[in-house]
Amino acid sequence: MKAQILLTPAGAKHLITKALVKKLDLKKRIYIAYGSTNIYLLHHLGLDLPNYMAGCNYNYKLNVNENRPKPVVLEDKKLIDIKEFDINSKDIFIKGANALWYENNTKHAAVLAADKNGGTFGNFYIKAACRGAKIIIPVGHEKLIPFYYPATQNVDFVMGNKVALLRFFSGDVYTEIEAFKDLFDLTAFVIASGGILDTQGAVIFEVEGKKVKEAIDFAKKYNTVVLEKL
């Protein structure tokens, strides 16, 4: 069976993170970086932190959230305290992205950084990559760009905070395509995007498989469930 499914940005984040919860080895130590997509991941892990963002674009500006909670680290699905970022090759590091693009049929991603030292990318991602941790980069096609442009903070004017666009060089990019497969065993393709009013930023997928009805029901349930709040 084939179906065409519209996902709002919120619906896509629910789909991606619900699938990730099914996919992850939750007994391992999991470092969950700041980001709007990871708010949804925490929700599906049973922990609601709607303010769990560093950079966030709203009110028509590039913003930095100064009131975010401390970083979340889970082990065997329980919150643990760490005095330093002592990640190792047995651990999992999950970091969302602000840009997604394709090169030679391979997905790539990048993240915005307002911090002059690279923020989470400079302080945590590089250490995770150097130490061989399993890195997962959840990102929806709402953030699709035509190609990577190495933007820096060296600009004269900005709407909000100056940012750099830092390209991930290690890790598995995980999108709605993988999520449809892992959650519903569906093959999915992006066929269009856009919308107006409450459907702005939507992405439309054509999916094929036996569980299209379940996927449609999922979209209907979660497209309007927005978790990000400041």
C-alpha positions as CSV (number, residue, x, y, z in Angstrom):
1,M,0.0,0.0,0.0
2,K,1.0,3.6,-0.7
3,A,0.1,6.7,1.2
4,Q,1.0,10.4,1.2
5,I,1.6,11.8,4.7
6,L,2.1,15.4,5.8
7,L,4.2,16.0,8.9
8,T,4.5,19.3,10.6
9,P,7.8,20.1,12.2
10,A,6.4,18.9,15.5
11,G,5.0,15.7,14.0
12,A,8.4,15.0,12.3
13,K,10.2,15.4,15.6
14,H,7.8,13.0,17.3
15,L,8.3,10.5,14.6
16,I,12.1,10.7,14.6
17,T,12.5,10.5,18.4
18,K,9.8,7.9,18.9
19,A,11.7,5.7,16.4
20,L,15.0,6.5,18.2
21,V,13.7,5.4,21.5
22,K,12.8,2.0,19.9
23,K,16.2,1.8,18.3
24,L,18.5,2.9,21.2
25,D,20.2,0.6,23.6
26,L,18.7,2.3,26.7
27,K,21.0,0.4,29.1
28,K,24.0,2.3,27.8
29,R,25.0,5.8,29.0
30,I,23.4,8.3,26.7
31,Y,24.4,12.0,26.5
32,I,21.6,14.1,25.1
33,A,22.7,17.5,23.9
34,Y,20.6,20.6,23.9
35,G,18.1,21.1,21.0
36,S,14.5,21.2,20.1
37,T,14.4,17.8,18.6
38,N,15.9,16.3,21.8
39,I,13.1,17.9,23.8
40,Y,10.9,15.4,22.0
41,L,13.4,12.6,22.6
42,L,13.3,13.3,26.3
43,H,9.5,13.4,26.3
44,H,9.4,9.9,24.7
45,L,11.9,8.7,27.3
46,G,9.5,9.9,30.0
47,L,11.3,13.2,30.9
48,D,9.7,16.5,30.0
49,L,12.1,19.5,29.7
50,P,10.4,22.0,27.3
51,N,13.1,24.6,27.8
52,Y,16.0,22.2,26.8
53,M,17.5,24.4,24.1
54,A,20.7,26.4,23.7
55,G,20.1,28.2,20.4
56,C,16.5,28.8,19.3
57,N,15.0,30.9,16.5
58,Y,11.9,32.7,17.5
59,N,10.4,36.2,17.4
60,Y,12.1,36.6,14.0
61,K,15.6,36.4,15.6
62,L,18.5,34.1,16.2
63,N,18.4,33.6,19.9
64,V,20.4,32.1,22.7
65,N,18.5,30.5,25.6
66,E,20.2,31.5,28.8
67,N,17.8,29.7,31.1
68,R,18.3,26.1,30.0
69,P,18.7,23.3,32.5
70,K,21.9,21.3,33.0
71,P,22.7,18.7,30.3
72,V,20.9,15.4,30.5
73,V,22.8,12.1,30.8
74,L,20.9,8.8,31.1
75,E,22.1,5.4,32.1
76,D,19.7,2.5,32.1
77,K,16.9,5.1,31.5
78,K,17.8,6.9,34.8
79,L,19.3,10.4,35.2
80,I,22.9,10.4,36.4
81,D,25.2,13.1,37.5
82,I,28.6,13.6,35.9
83,K,31.3,16.0,37.1
84,E,32.9,16.2,33.7
85,F,32.2,15.1,30.2
86,D,34.0,11.8,30.5
87,I,32.4,10.2,27.4
88,N,33.9,7.0,26.0
89,S,33.5,4.5,23.1
90,K,30.8,2.6,24.9
91,D,28.6,5.6,25.2
92,I,26.0,7.3,22.9
93,F,25.9,11.0,22.1
94,I,22.8,12.5,20.5
95,K,23.0,16.0,19.0
96,G,20.4,17.6,16.7
97,A,21.1,19.8,13.7
98,N,20.0,23.0,12.0
99,A,20.8,22.0,8.4
100,L,20.5,18.8,6.4
101,W,21.6,18.2,2.8
102,Y,22.6,15.4,0.4
103,E,25.9,14.8,-1.3
104,N,26.3,11.7,-3.5
105,N,23.1,10.2,-2.1
106,T,24.5,10.5,1.5
107,K,22.9,12.7,4.2
108,H,25.0,15.3,5.9
109,A,24.2,17.8,8.6
110,A,25.5,20.9,10.3
111,V,24.6,22.9,13.4
112,L,24.5,26.6,14.2
113,A,26.8,27.9,17.0
114,A,26.5,31.3,18.6
115,D,29.1,30.6,21.2
116,K,32.6,31.8,20.1
117,N,34.1,28.5,21.3
118,G,31.6,26.4,19.2
119,G,29.1,25.7,22.0
120,T,28.0,22.1,22.3
121,F,29.9,21.3,19.0
122,G,33.2,22.6,20.3
123,N,32.8,21.5,23.9
124,F,31.1,18.1,23.6
125,Y,30.7,16.8,20.0
126,I,34.4,16.9,19.2
127,K,35.3,15.0,22.3
128,A,32.6,12.4,21.6
129,A,34.0,12.0,18.1
130,C,37.6,11.8,19.2
131,R,36.8,9.1,21.8
132,G,34.8,7.0,19.4
133,A,31.3,7.3,21.0
134,K,28.3,6.3,19.0
135,I,27.0,9.7,17.6
136,I,23.4,10.1,16.3
137,I,22.2,13.3,14.7
138,P,18.4,13.5,14.5
139,V,17.2,16.1,12.0
140,G,14.0,16.6,10.0
141,H,13.7,17.6,6.3
142,E,12.2,20.9,7.5
143,K,15.8,21.9,7.7
144,L,16.8,20.8,4.2
145,I,19.3,23.2,2.5
146,P,20.6,23.0,-1.1
147,F,24.2,22.6,-0.1
148,Y,26.6,23.4,2.7
149,Y,27.9,27.0,3.0
150,P,30.6,27.5,5.7
151,A,29.0,30.5,7.4
152,T,31.0,32.1,10.3
153,Q,30.2,34.7,12.9
154,N,32.3,37.2,10.9
155,V,29.4,39.4,9.7
156,D,28.6,43.0,10.2
157,F,24.9,42.8,11.1
158,V,22.6,40.1,12.3
159,M,19.0,39.6,13.4
160,G,19.8,38.5,17.0
161,N,23.0,36.6,17.8
162,K,25.8,36.0,15.3
163,V,26.2,32.3,14.4
164,A,28.5,29.9,12.6
165,L,27.4,26.8,10.7
166,L,29.5,23.9,11.7
167,R,29.5,20.7,9.7
168,F,29.3,17.4,11.5
169,F,32.2,15.2,10.4
170,S,31.3,12.0,12.3
171,G,28.0,10.4,13.2
172,D,24.8,8.9,11.8
173,V,22.3,11.4,10.4
174,Y,18.8,10.1,11.4
175,T,15.7,11.6,9.6
176,E,12.1,10.8,9.0
177,I,13.2,8.4,6.2
178,E,15.0,6.2,8.7
179,A,12.2,6.7,11.3
180,F,9.4,5.6,9.0
181,K,11.5,2.4,8.3
182,D,12.3,1.7,11.9
183,L,8.9,2.5,13.4
184,F,6.5,1.2,10.7
185,D,8.7,-0.7,8.2
186,L,7.8,1.8,5.5
187,T,9.9,3.0,2.6
188,A,9.6,6.8,2.4
189,F,10.4,9.6,0.0
190,V,10.1,13.4,0.4
191,I,7.9,14.7,-2.4
192,A,7.1,18.3,-1.3
193,S,7.3,20.8,1.5
194,G,5.6,23.9,2.8
195,G,2.3,25.0,4.2
196,I,0.4,28.0,5.6
197,L,-1.0,28.9,9.1
198,D,-0.7,25.9,11.4
199,T,1.0,23.8,8.8
200,Q,3.9,26.1,8.0
201,G,7.2,24.2,7.6
202,A,5.4,20.9,6.8
203,V,7.1,18.2,4.7
204,I,5.1,15.7,2.6
205,F,6.2,12.1,2.2
206,E,5.1,9.3,0.0
207,V,5.4,6.0,2.0
208,E,4.9,2.4,1.0
209,G,4.4,-0.8,3.0
210,K,1.9,-2.7,5.0
211,K,1.6,-0.2,8.0
212,V,0.6,3.0,6.2
213,K,-2.6,3.3,8.3
214,E,-0.6,3.2,11.5
215,A,1.7,5.9,10.2
216,I,-1.2,8.1,9.2
217,D,-2.8,7.7,12.6
218,F,0.6,8.6,14.2
219,A,0.8,11.8,12.1
220,K,-2.8,12.8,13.0
221,K,-2.1,12.3,16.7
222,Y,1.2,14.1,16.9
223,N,1.2,16.9,14.2
224,T,-0.3,19.3,16.7
225,V,1.6,18.3,19.8
226,V,4.2,21.0,20.1
227,L,6.6,20.5,23.1
228,E,9.1,23.4,22.8
229,K,8.4,26.2,25.3
230,L,10.4,29.0,26.8
